[in-house]
Amino acid sequence: MRLDNKVALVTGAAMGIGAGIAERFVEAGAAVVVFDINAEAALQMAQGLSLRGRALAIHGDVAREEDVQNAVARTVEEFGSLDVLVNNAGIVLPGQVVDLTSADWDRQLSVNLKGVFLFSKYAIPQLRGRGGAIVNISSVHALVSYAGHAAYDASKAGLLALTRTLAVDHGGEGIRVNAICPGYIRTPMTDEWLAAEPDPETTLKQVLGLHPLGRMGTSRDVAEAALFLASDAASFISGTCLVVDGALTAAGH
């Protein structure tokens, strides 16, 4: 699974799952664009990646069309092409429908769903004829419902539908589009959530107990899946979702 001479743009790549994907792609030979709303973190990430390969930091918001257009244009200007798009950026705004504000709902879908629409819209013309690949990071929340996550669940389920449609619409142009549905992944965001729990140790034990494999996933676990879907090893795989959850959903959780 190599990406030699390929150019990949990864959104939300300054930390967490996105950072893991960016690191793995550089290891696999790709030039990587680190796109993130956190300008300083994106720059630091890209500088670290540049010690091992080619990387560029671009600051922007996936929900702002001008930022997306700029990111794709700068990618092509800097590296000459675009071969892989990873739509990873996402936010979680918990709450039941009766508790969420319209602004909460709009922001959740704007980042998690509209952002994927915008990046796909402007990246696809660059991917045509190059055997291009799009990898969308969804969630097990797209497959099973969790209390108090109405907007998040809706955004991630919508992302799977968009993934299938993109695969159908652009397969004839040689573009493959797939999604990954991670379960509990140990990231800084997860650590913040655990730290805010009344009893972090008990909560952690409960979470681990949900996984037949007995652990949470790592960013590297998701990155390996993303590399597979982006590489020629998955040349006949499109329009599907790869679940990376340690059998969490298989166990009915």
Backbone as JSON, one array per atom type, in Angstrom:
{
  "sequence": "MRLDNKVALVTGAAMGIGAGIAERFVEAGAAVVVFDINAEAALQMAQGLSLRGRALAIHGDVAREEDVQNAVARTVEEFGSLDVLVNNAGIVLPGQVVDLTSADWDRQLSVNLKGVFLFSKYAIPQLRGRGGAIVNISSVHALVSYAGHAAYDASKAGLLALTRTLAVDHGGEGIRVNAICPGYIRTPMTDEWLAAEPDPETTLKQVLGLHPLGRMGTSRDVAEAALFLASDAASFISGTCLVVDGALTAAGH",
  "N": [[0.85, -1.18, 0.0], [1.12, 1.78, -1.19], [1.73, 5.28, -1.8], [3.3, 6.61, -3.58], [4.53, 9.42, -5.32], [2.07, 10.59, -5.28], [-0.41, 13.07, -4.46], [-1.95, 14.22, -1.6], [-4.74, 15.63, 0.07], [-5.69, 16.4, 3.25], [-8.27, 17.01, 5.41], [-8.81, 18.68, 8.55], [-6.4, 17.92, 9.7], [-4.52, 18.53, 11.64], [-4.45, 17.36, 14.11], [-5.31, 14.44, 16.1], [-7.3, 11.93, 14.47], [-7.02, 12.86, 11.83], [-4.36, 13.81, 11.82], [-3.02, 11.43, 12.23], [-3.61, 10.13, 9.82], [-2.39, 11.86, 7.96], [0.32, 11.57, 8.7], [0.72, 8.84, 8.16], [0.29, 8.75, 5.42], [2.4, 10.31, 4.44], [4.52, 8.64, 5.18], [3.97, 6.63, 3.38], [4.76, 7.71, 1.02], [3.45, 9.9, -0.1], [2.86, 13.35, -0.98], [1.61, 15.7, 1.27], [-1.13, 17.76, 2.11], [-1.91, 19.64, 4.83], [-4.79, 20.57, 6.04], [-6.53, 22.76, 8.1], [-8.56, 24.31, 10.63], [-7.24, 25.37, 12.72], [-4.66, 27.3, 12.58], [-2.02, 27.53, 13.63], [-1.52, 24.97, 14.73], [-1.75, 23.43, 12.42], [0.41, 24.35, 10.92], [2.57, 23.56, 12.55], [2.23, 20.8, 12.41], [2.62, 20.3, 9.67], [5.27, 21.15, 9.42], [6.58, 19.22, 10.94], [6.0, 16.94, 9.42], [7.37, 17.58, 7.13], [9.97, 16.95, 7.67], [10.2, 14.38, 6.99], [9.14, 14.1, 4.5], [7.18, 15.59, 1.89], [5.2, 18.38, 2.61], [2.48, 20.62, 3.26], [0.97, 23.31, 4.93], [-2.31, 24.53, 5.21], [-4.52, 26.99, 6.16], [-7.91, 27.1, 7.12], [-11.55, 26.98, 6.94], [-13.66, 24.29, 6.58], [-16.29, 24.71, 5.96], [-16.47, 27.08, 4.63], [-16.76, 28.31, 1.48], [-14.92, 29.79, -0.07], [-12.54, 29.29, 1.27], [-12.2, 26.59, 0.8], [-12.0, 26.46, -2.02], [-9.62, 27.91, -2.3], [-7.84, 26.21, -0.96], [-7.74, 23.88, -2.58], [-6.79, 25.01, -4.96], [-4.28, 26.03, -4.14], [-3.02, 23.66, -3.43], [-2.71, 22.32, -5.9], [-1.16, 24.23, -7.17], [1.17, 24.19, -5.62], [2.04, 21.47, -5.63], [1.42, 20.45, -8.09], [-0.63, 18.69, -8.73], [-3.56, 16.8, -7.68], [-4.42, 13.92, -6.01], [-5.6, 12.4, -4.0], [-8.23, 12.85, -1.74], [-9.01, 13.37, 1.57], [-11.67, 13.61, 3.55], [-11.84, 14.54, 6.56], [-12.28, 16.37, 8.63], [-14.3, 17.32, 11.36], [-16.94, 17.98, 13.76], [-18.41, 17.67, 17.04], [-21.49, 18.26, 18.31], [-23.3, 17.73, 20.89], [-26.64, 16.77, 21.9], [-30.22, 16.57, 22.3], [-32.9, 16.8, 19.89], [-34.82, 18.62, 20.83], [-33.35, 20.22, 22.44], [-31.25, 21.31, 20.98], [-30.14, 24.24, 19.28], [-31.13, 26.1, 16.35], [-28.87, 27.18, 15.24], [-26.89, 25.48, 16.27], [-27.55, 23.09, 14.96], [-27.22, 23.85, 12.26], [-24.47, 24.49, 12.2], [-23.31, 22.02, 12.87], [-24.06, 20.32, 10.68], [-23.0, 21.87, 8.68], [-20.2, 21.74, 8.94], [-19.69, 18.91, 9.1], [-21.02, 17.81, 6.91], [-21.68, 19.64, 4.75], [-19.1, 20.58, 4.37], [-17.79, 18.36, 3.29], [-19.18, 18.11, 0.9], [-18.38, 20.55, -0.33], [-15.53, 20.32, -0.53], [-15.35, 18.02, -2.09], [-16.64, 18.89, -4.4], [-14.84, 20.81, -5.47], [-12.5, 19.39, -5.62], [-12.91, 17.16, -7.25], [-12.76, 17.83, -10.1], [-9.99, 17.95, -10.32], [-9.23, 15.38, -9.72], [-10.14, 13.78, -11.75], [-9.47, 11.38, -14.24], [-7.1, 10.58, -13.11], [-7.14, 8.36, -11.63], [-8.2, 8.96, -9.18], [-8.95, 9.24, -5.62], [-11.36, 9.46, -3.03], [-11.7, 9.66, 0.41], [-13.9, 9.46, 2.95], [-14.38, 10.37, 6.3], [-16.54, 8.98, 8.33], [-18.61, 7.7, 10.85], [-19.35, 5.3, 13.45], [-21.66, 6.21, 14.43], [-23.22, 6.67, 12.26], [-24.36, 4.31, 11.73], [-25.53, 3.17, 13.96], [-27.68, 4.43, 16.52], [-27.08, 6.92, 18.98], [-27.93, 8.12, 22.16], [-28.76, 11.52, 22.6], [-27.33, 12.7, 20.51], [-28.35, 13.9, 18.16], [-27.97, 15.72, 15.91], [-25.32, 15.19, 15.2], [-25.39, 12.4, 14.62], [-27.15, 12.46, 12.45], [-25.65, 13.94, 10.61], [-23.47, 12.26, 10.11], [-24.66, 9.96, 9.12], [-25.82, 11.0, 6.82], [-23.47, 11.53, 5.45], [-22.63, 9.01, 4.62], [-24.57, 8.39, 2.69], [-24.0, 10.42, 0.85], [-21.43, 9.64, 0.13], [-21.93, 7.23, -1.28], [-23.41, 8.23, -3.46], [-21.56, 9.96, -4.69], [-19.69, 8.06, -5.49], [-21.15, 6.64, -7.41], [-21.8, 8.65, -9.27], [-19.3, 9.51, -10.19], [-17.71, 7.38, -10.8], [-17.31, 6.62, -13.44], [-15.4, 8.36, -14.23], [-13.14, 7.41, -13.25], [-12.83, 7.78, -10.54], [-12.71, 6.8, -7.23], [-14.76, 6.46, -4.36], [-15.03, 6.23, -0.96], [-15.98, 5.41, 2.45], [-15.03, 5.61, 5.92], [-15.95, 4.2, 8.97], [-15.26, 4.92, 12.0], [-15.04, 3.63, 15.38], [-14.84, 4.08, 18.87], [-12.09, 6.04, 19.21], [-8.89, 6.64, 20.45], [-8.01, 9.74, 21.04], [-6.83, 13.18, 21.42], [-9.25, 14.59, 21.74], [-10.94, 12.6, 22.72], [-9.67, 12.08, 25.13], [-10.11, 14.51, 26.44], [-12.87, 14.41, 26.73], [-13.12, 12.17, 28.43], [-11.77, 13.12, 30.69], [-13.54, 15.03, 31.57], [-15.59, 13.59, 32.62], [-17.47, 12.48, 35.51], [-16.37, 10.27, 36.83], [-13.68, 9.34, 35.51], [-12.08, 6.97, 35.3], [-13.85, 4.82, 35.7], [-15.63, 5.27, 33.6], [-13.88, 4.88, 31.43], [-13.31, 2.13, 31.72], [-15.85, 1.11, 31.21], [-16.19, 1.87, 28.54], [-14.11, 0.43, 27.28], [-15.07, -2.1, 27.77], [-17.11, -2.33, 25.96], [-16.01, -3.11, 23.61], [-15.25, -5.97, 21.84], [-12.59, -6.54, 21.16], [-11.29, -5.45, 23.27], [-10.09, -2.95, 23.58], [-9.74, 0.59, 22.86], [-9.66, 2.13, 19.61], [-6.84, 3.41, 17.7], [-5.43, 6.4, 16.25], [-3.73, 5.54, 14.29], [-4.84, 3.09, 13.56], [-7.1, 3.87, 12.12], [-5.83, 5.33, 10.17], [-4.41, 3.4, 8.72], [-6.51, 2.07, 7.5], [-7.49, 4.14, 5.91], [-5.3, 4.56, 4.23], [-5.28, 2.13, 2.84], [-7.76, 2.3, 1.41], [-7.22, 4.52, -0.15], [-5.2, 3.7, -1.76], [-3.84, 1.76, -4.55], [-4.34, -0.82, -3.88], [-6.96, -1.04, -3.28], [-8.35, -0.88, -5.65], [-10.74, -1.74, -6.87], [-12.71, -1.11, -5.16], [-15.36, 0.78, -4.19], [-17.79, 3.16, -3.14], [-18.51, 2.19, -0.66], [-18.49, 1.42, 2.92], [-16.02, 1.17, 5.35], [-15.85, -0.33, 8.38], [-14.28, 0.5, 11.33], [-13.92, -0.5, 14.23], [-13.3, -2.31, 16.25], [-15.12, -4.41, 16.55], [-17.25, -3.28, 17.84], [-19.87, -2.39, 16.92], [-20.74, -4.82, 15.92], [-21.15, -6.21, 18.21], [-23.42, -5.08, 19.05], [-23.44, -2.53, 20.14]],
  "CA": [[0.0, 0.0, 0.0], [1.99, 2.93, -1.34], [1.17, 6.45, -2.46], [4.44, 7.3, -4.18], [4.23, 10.43, -6.36], [0.68, 11.05, -5.14], [-0.64, 14.26, -3.63], [-3.16, 14.03, -0.79], [-5.22, 16.73, 0.89], [-6.4, 15.85, 4.4], [-8.88, 18.07, 6.21], [-8.75, 18.41, 9.98], [-5.21, 17.07, 9.8], [-3.56, 19.04, 12.6], [-4.41, 16.52, 15.31], [-6.24, 13.32, 16.13], [-7.34, 11.0, 13.35], [-6.46, 13.51, 10.64], [-2.91, 13.83, 11.94], [-2.56, 10.06, 12.0], [-3.7, 9.85, 8.39], [-1.35, 12.64, 7.3], [1.6, 10.93, 8.99], [0.81, 7.54, 7.46], [0.38, 9.02, 3.99], [3.77, 10.73, 4.16], [5.32, 7.42, 5.24], [3.68, 5.85, 2.18], [5.34, 8.37, -0.14], [2.64, 10.99, -0.64], [2.94, 14.74, -0.52], [0.37, 15.87, 2.03], [-1.59, 19.07, 2.51], [-2.56, 19.65, 6.13], [-5.8, 21.63, 6.07], [-7.14, 22.79, 9.42], [-9.03, 25.62, 11.09], [-6.23, 25.81, 13.68], [-3.53, 27.63, 11.73], [-0.74, 27.23, 14.29], [-1.36, 23.52, 14.82], [-1.55, 22.93, 11.06], [1.79, 24.68, 10.54], [3.46, 22.68, 13.31], [2.08, 19.45, 11.87], [3.27, 20.26, 8.36], [6.71, 21.25, 9.62], [7.03, 17.9, 11.37], [5.92, 16.02, 8.28], [8.38, 17.97, 6.14], [11.23, 16.31, 8.02], [10.18, 13.03, 6.41], [8.61, 14.12, 3.14], [6.68, 16.88, 1.42], [3.95, 18.74, 3.3], [2.09, 22.03, 3.2], [-0.14, 23.67, 5.82], [-3.26, 25.52, 4.72], [-5.51, 27.33, 7.17], [-9.24, 27.4, 6.59], [-12.76, 26.36, 7.49], [-14.25, 23.45, 5.53], [-17.64, 25.19, 5.65], [-16.36, 28.33, 3.87], [-16.48, 27.92, 0.1], [-13.69, 30.43, -0.56], [-11.4, 28.6, 1.88], [-12.06, 25.31, 0.11], [-11.46, 26.76, -3.34], [-8.22, 28.3, -2.12], [-7.05, 25.04, -0.57], [-7.52, 23.02, -3.75], [-5.95, 25.74, -5.9], [-2.92, 26.07, -3.61], [-2.48, 22.3, -3.51], [-2.29, 22.08, -7.28], [-0.08, 25.17, -7.46], [2.37, 23.78, -4.9], [2.49, 20.12, -5.93], [1.17, 20.13, -9.49], [-1.78, 17.8, -8.94], [-4.26, 16.3, -6.5], [-4.79, 12.53, -6.28], [-6.39, 11.82, -2.91], [-8.88, 13.77, -0.81], [-9.55, 12.75, 2.78], [-12.58, 14.51, 4.26], [-11.79, 14.08, 7.94], [-12.69, 17.4, 9.59], [-15.64, 17.15, 11.91], [-17.18, 18.45, 15.13], [-19.51, 17.0, 17.75], [-22.33, 19.14, 19.12], [-24.3, 16.83, 21.45], [-27.92, 17.32, 22.31], [-31.44, 16.09, 21.68], [-33.49, 17.77, 18.98], [-35.53, 19.66, 21.57], [-32.37, 21.07, 23.13], [-30.36, 21.95, 20.02], [-30.61, 25.45, 18.61], [-30.98, 26.05, 14.9], [-27.46, 27.48, 14.97], [-26.16, 24.24, 16.54], [-27.85, 22.16, 13.87], [-26.61, 24.35, 11.03], [-23.02, 24.37, 12.3], [-22.96, 20.6, 12.82], [-24.16, 19.83, 9.31], [-22.14, 22.68, 7.83], [-18.84, 21.2, 9.0], [-19.61, 17.47, 8.86], [-21.63, 17.38, 5.65], [-21.44, 20.63, 3.7], [-17.66, 20.63, 4.12], [-17.46, 17.26, 2.38], [-19.73, 18.53, -0.39], [-17.55, 21.6, -0.93], [-14.21, 19.81, -0.92], [-15.55, 17.09, -3.21], [-17.01, 19.7, -5.56], [-13.69, 21.46, -6.07], [-11.41, 18.43, -5.82], [-13.22, 16.19, -8.31], [-12.16, 18.18, -11.39], [-8.56, 17.65, -10.29], [-9.06, 13.94, -9.58], [-10.57, 13.1, -12.97], [-8.45, 10.85, -15.13], [-5.88, 10.29, -12.38], [-7.38, 7.26, -10.7], [-8.32, 9.65, -7.91], [-9.71, 8.6, -4.55], [-11.87, 10.26, -1.93], [-11.99, 8.87, 1.61], [-14.69, 10.26, 3.89], [-14.39, 9.81, 7.64], [-17.86, 9.04, 8.94], [-18.59, 7.25, 12.24], [-20.34, 4.27, 13.78], [-22.92, 6.94, 14.67], [-24.0, 6.6, 11.04], [-24.91, 2.96, 11.64], [-26.36, 2.95, 15.14], [-28.02, 5.72, 17.12], [-26.66, 7.12, 20.36], [-28.75, 9.13, 22.8], [-28.22, 12.85, 22.76], [-26.44, 13.09, 19.41], [-29.24, 13.98, 17.01], [-27.37, 16.39, 14.76], [-24.1, 14.46, 14.82], [-25.78, 11.16, 13.98], [-27.72, 12.79, 11.14], [-24.58, 14.38, 9.7], [-22.61, 11.13, 9.74], [-25.46, 9.08, 8.26], [-25.88, 11.69, 5.53], [-22.19, 11.4, 4.79], [-22.6, 7.71, 3.93], [-25.38, 8.52, 1.48], [-23.23, 11.25, -0.09], [-20.33, 8.79, -0.34], [-22.44, 6.32, -2.3], [-23.79, 8.99, -4.64], [-20.33, 10.4, -5.35], [-19.1, 6.89, -6.14], [-21.94, 6.33, -8.6], [-21.73, 9.75, -10.22], [-17.97, 9.8, -10.72], [-16.96, 6.16, -11.1], [-16.94, 6.62, -14.86], [-14.24, 9.24, -14.39], [-12.02, 6.76, -12.59], [-12.7, 8.25, -9.15], [-13.3, 5.93, -6.21], [-15.19, 7.19, -3.15], [-15.39, 5.32, 0.12], [-16.04, 6.01, 3.79], [-14.6, 4.83, 7.07], [-16.78, 4.44, 10.15], [-14.53, 4.56, 13.21], [-15.71, 3.58, 16.67], [-14.11, 4.88, 19.86], [-10.68, 6.18, 18.87], [-8.19, 7.4, 21.5], [-7.45, 10.98, 20.51], [-6.92, 14.25, 22.42], [-10.66, 14.91, 21.98], [-11.45, 11.54, 23.58], [-9.09, 12.29, 26.46], [-10.81, 15.64, 27.05], [-14.19, 13.92, 27.13], [-12.96, 11.31, 29.61], [-11.37, 13.96, 31.82], [-14.7, 15.79, 32.02], [-16.54, 12.68, 33.25], [-17.39, 12.47, 36.98], [-15.44, 9.19, 37.22], [-13.02, 8.97, 34.25], [-11.59, 5.59, 35.3], [-15.0, 3.93, 35.52], [-16.1, 5.47, 32.22], [-12.94, 4.22, 30.53], [-13.54, 0.68, 31.81], [-17.11, 0.83, 30.53], [-15.95, 2.0, 27.1], [-13.3, -0.7, 26.86], [-15.9, -3.28, 27.84], [-18.0, -2.38, 24.8], [-15.24, -3.59, 22.46], [-14.78, -7.34, 21.95], [-11.14, -6.57, 21.1], [-10.79, -5.06, 24.57], [-9.38, -1.67, 23.59], [-10.17, 1.59, 21.9], [-8.78, 2.22, 18.46], [-5.87, 4.5, 17.65], [-5.43, 7.12, 14.97], [-3.01, 4.69, 13.33], [-5.78, 2.09, 13.05], [-7.92, 4.51, 11.08], [-4.92, 5.73, 9.09], [-4.12, 2.22, 7.89], [-7.7, 1.85, 6.68], [-7.53, 5.21, 4.92], [-4.24, 4.28, 3.25], [-5.76, 1.04, 1.98], [-8.8, 2.78, 0.5], [-6.64, 5.51, -1.07], [-4.16, 3.07, -2.57], [-4.23, 0.86, -5.64], [-4.77, -2.1, -3.31], [-8.43, -1.0, -3.23], [-8.71, -0.33, -6.97], [-12.09, -2.11, -7.28], [-13.58, -0.85, -4.02], [-15.92, 2.13, -4.25], [-19.18, 3.28, -2.71], [-18.77, 1.38, 0.52], [-18.01, 1.92, 4.21], [-15.19, 0.24, 6.12], [-16.07, -0.09, 9.8], [-13.05, 0.29, 12.11], [-14.47, -0.27, 15.58], [-13.01, -3.39, 17.2], [-16.34, -5.21, 16.68], [-18.23, -2.58, 18.69], [-21.23, -2.47, 16.39], [-21.09, -6.24, 15.78], [-21.61, -6.63, 19.53], [-24.7, -4.44, 19.31], [-23.29, -1.31, 20.94]],
  "C": [[0.89, 1.24, 0.0], [1.25, 4.07, -2.05], [2.3, 7.29, -3.07], [3.99, 8.21, -5.31], [2.78, 10.87, -6.36], [0.62, 12.28, -4.25], [-1.98, 14.08, -2.91], [-3.47, 15.28, 0.01], [-6.07, 16.14, 2.0], [-6.97, 16.99, 5.23], [-8.88, 17.68, 7.69], [-7.53, 17.6, 10.35], [-4.2, 17.52, 10.84], [-3.43, 18.17, 13.84], [-5.37, 15.35, 15.16], [-6.15, 12.4, 14.93], [-6.72, 11.6, 12.1], [-4.95, 13.54, 10.65], [-2.34, 12.44, 11.69], [-2.57, 9.69, 10.53], [-2.61, 10.59, 7.64], [0.02, 12.0, 7.49], [1.77, 9.64, 8.2], [0.96, 7.74, 5.97], [1.79, 9.48, 3.6], [4.71, 9.52, 4.2], [5.16, 6.59, 3.97], [4.13, 6.54, 0.9], [4.56, 9.53, -0.72], [3.11, 12.35, -0.16], [1.59, 15.06, 0.11], [0.1, 17.34, 2.35], [-2.36, 18.93, 3.81], [-3.51, 20.84, 6.18], [-6.49, 21.6, 7.43], [-7.56, 24.2, 9.78], [-8.08, 26.21, 12.11], [-4.93, 26.05, 12.91], [-2.19, 27.23, 12.35], [-0.48, 25.73, 14.35], [-1.1, 22.9, 13.45], [-0.11, 23.17, 10.62], [2.78, 23.77, 11.26], [3.42, 21.26, 12.76], [2.82, 19.32, 10.54], [4.79, 20.34, 8.48], [7.29, 19.91, 10.07], [7.03, 16.9, 10.23], [7.01, 16.31, 7.26], [9.75, 17.4, 6.44], [11.35, 14.93, 7.39], [9.69, 13.0, 4.98], [8.16, 15.52, 2.77], [5.33, 17.17, 2.08], [3.74, 20.23, 3.22], [0.92, 22.24, 4.14], [-1.0, 24.72, 5.16], [-4.32, 25.74, 5.79], [-6.85, 27.61, 6.51], [-10.33, 26.63, 7.29], [-13.41, 25.57, 6.36], [-15.63, 23.94, 5.11], [-17.65, 26.5, 4.87], [-15.9, 28.02, 2.45], [-15.18, 28.53, -0.42], [-12.45, 29.77, 0.02], [-11.13, 27.27, 1.16], [-11.48, 25.51, -1.28], [-9.98, 27.1, -3.27], [-7.34, 27.1, -1.81], [-6.74, 24.14, -1.76], [-6.59, 23.7, -4.74], [-4.49, 25.77, -5.43], [-2.24, 24.71, -3.66], [-1.92, 22.02, -4.89], [-1.12, 23.0, -7.65], [1.23, 24.7, -6.84], [2.93, 22.45, -5.4], [2.18, 19.66, -7.35], [-0.03, 19.25, -9.77], [-2.47, 17.53, -7.61], [-4.78, 14.91, -6.83], [-5.72, 11.94, -5.24], [-6.94, 12.94, -2.04], [-9.4, 12.97, 0.37], [-10.37, 13.8, 3.53], [-12.71, 14.01, 5.7], [-12.35, 15.09, 8.94], [-14.12, 17.18, 10.07], [-15.73, 17.69, 13.32], [-18.34, 17.66, 15.71], [-20.22, 18.03, 18.61], [-23.46, 18.29, 19.68], [-25.59, 17.55, 21.81], [-29.08, 16.63, 21.62], [-32.01, 17.18, 20.79], [-34.15, 18.93, 19.73], [-34.58, 20.63, 22.26], [-31.45, 21.83, 22.19], [-30.97, 23.24, 19.48], [-30.47, 25.26, 17.1], [-29.53, 26.31, 14.5], [-26.59, 26.25, 15.2], [-26.32, 23.27, 15.38], [-27.13, 22.57, 12.59], [-25.09, 24.19, 11.07], [-22.57, 22.92, 12.2], [-22.98, 20.07, 11.39], [-23.27, 20.61, 8.35], [-20.73, 22.12, 7.79], [-18.81, 19.74, 8.53], [-20.13, 17.03, 7.5], [-21.39, 18.37, 4.51], [-19.96, 20.72, 3.36], [-17.21, 19.54, 3.16], [-17.98, 17.56, 0.97], [-18.81, 19.53, -1.07], [-16.2, 21.07, -1.39], [-14.32, 18.84, -2.09], [-15.82, 17.86, -4.5], [-15.77, 20.27, -6.26], [-12.5, 20.53, -6.3], [-11.66, 17.51, -7.01], [-12.67, 16.59, -9.67], [-10.67, 17.9, -11.46], [-8.29, 16.14, -10.25], [-9.38, 13.18, -10.86], [-9.37, 12.63, -13.81], [-7.15, 10.48, -14.45], [-6.02, 9.06, -11.49], [-7.54, 7.8, -9.29], [-9.18, 8.91, -6.9], [-10.14, 9.63, -3.52], [-12.19, 9.31, -0.77], [-12.68, 9.8, 2.61], [-14.7, 9.6, 5.26], [-15.76, 10.04, 8.26], [-17.74, 8.56, 10.38], [-19.56, 6.09, 12.4], [-21.68, 4.91, 14.12], [-23.8, 6.97, 13.42], [-24.77, 5.29, 10.94], [-25.84, 2.62, 12.8], [-26.59, 4.3, 15.81], [-27.6, 5.77, 18.58], [-27.45, 8.29, 20.94], [-28.02, 10.47, 22.88], [-27.25, 13.3, 21.68], [-27.22, 13.23, 18.1], [-28.58, 14.56, 15.77], [-26.13, 15.66, 14.26], [-24.45, 13.17, 14.07], [-26.33, 11.42, 12.58], [-26.64, 13.18, 10.15], [-23.75, 13.2, 9.22], [-23.37, 10.12, 8.88], [-25.6, 9.7, 6.87], [-24.6, 11.56, 4.75], [-22.06, 10.06, 4.07], [-23.42, 7.75, 2.65], [-24.65, 9.34, 0.43], [-22.07, 10.45, -0.68], [-20.79, 7.88, -1.47], [-22.78, 7.06, -3.58], [-22.57, 9.48, -5.41], [-19.68, 9.24, -6.1], [-19.82, 6.54, -7.43], [-21.76, 7.4, -9.68], [-20.37, 9.88, -10.9], [-17.1, 8.57, -10.94], [-16.5, 6.1, -12.54], [-15.76, 7.49, -15.17], [-13.01, 8.67, -13.69], [-11.82, 7.16, -11.14], [-13.43, 7.26, -8.23], [-13.62, 6.74, -4.97], [-15.66, 6.19, -2.11], [-15.42, 6.06, 1.44], [-15.46, 5.04, 4.81], [-15.5, 5.21, 8.23], [-16.01, 4.0, 11.39], [-15.46, 4.46, 14.42], [-15.01, 4.5, 17.64], [-12.63, 4.88, 19.5], [-10.02, 7.07, 19.92], [-7.46, 8.58, 20.87], [-7.46, 12.03, 21.62], [-8.37, 14.63, 22.75], [-11.3, 13.87, 22.91], [-10.95, 11.72, 25.0], [-9.77, 13.45, 27.18], [-12.19, 15.22, 27.54], [-14.1, 13.07, 28.39], [-12.64, 12.13, 30.85], [-12.54, 14.73, 32.4], [-15.75, 14.92, 32.7], [-16.38, 12.7, 34.77], [-16.4, 11.43, 37.51], [-14.77, 8.68, 35.96], [-12.59, 7.51, 34.19], [-12.72, 4.6, 35.05], [-15.55, 4.05, 34.1], [-15.2, 4.77, 31.22], [-13.13, 2.71, 30.54], [-14.82, 0.29, 31.08], [-16.92, 0.86, 29.01], [-15.15, 0.8, 26.59], [-14.13, -1.98, 26.84], [-16.87, -3.42, 26.69], [-17.33, -3.02, 23.59], [-14.8, -5.03, 22.66], [-13.25, -7.46, 21.86], [-10.48, -6.03, 22.37], [-10.01, -3.76, 24.63], [-10.09, -0.68, 22.69], [-9.21, 1.56, 20.72], [-7.81, 3.37, 18.6], [-6.0, 5.21, 16.31], [-4.73, 6.3, 13.9], [-3.94, 3.63, 12.74], [-6.62, 2.66, 11.91], [-7.05, 4.9, 9.89], [-4.59, 4.57, 8.16], [-5.3, 1.91, 6.97], [-7.8, 2.89, 5.57], [-6.48, 4.99, 3.83], [-4.68, 3.17, 2.3], [-6.77, 1.55, 0.96], [-8.27, 3.78, -0.52], [-5.69, 4.88, -2.07], [-4.73, 2.19, -3.68], [-4.65, -0.51, -5.14], [-6.29, -2.19, -3.25], [-9.0, -0.52, -4.56], [-10.12, -0.69, -7.44], [-13.08, -1.94, -6.13], [-14.05, 0.59, -4.08], [-17.37, 2.09, -3.8], [-19.51, 2.51, -1.46], [-18.22, 2.05, 1.77], [-17.23, 0.84, 4.92], [-15.32, 0.6, 7.59], [-14.8, -0.46, 10.57], [-13.41, 0.54, 13.57], [-14.22, -1.41, 16.56], [-14.2, -4.26, 17.51], [-17.38, -4.58, 17.61], [-19.65, -2.73, 18.19], [-21.68, -3.93, 16.19], [-21.63, -6.79, 17.1], [-22.91, -5.94, 19.93], [-24.61, -3.17, 20.13], [-23.25, -0.09, 20.03]]
}
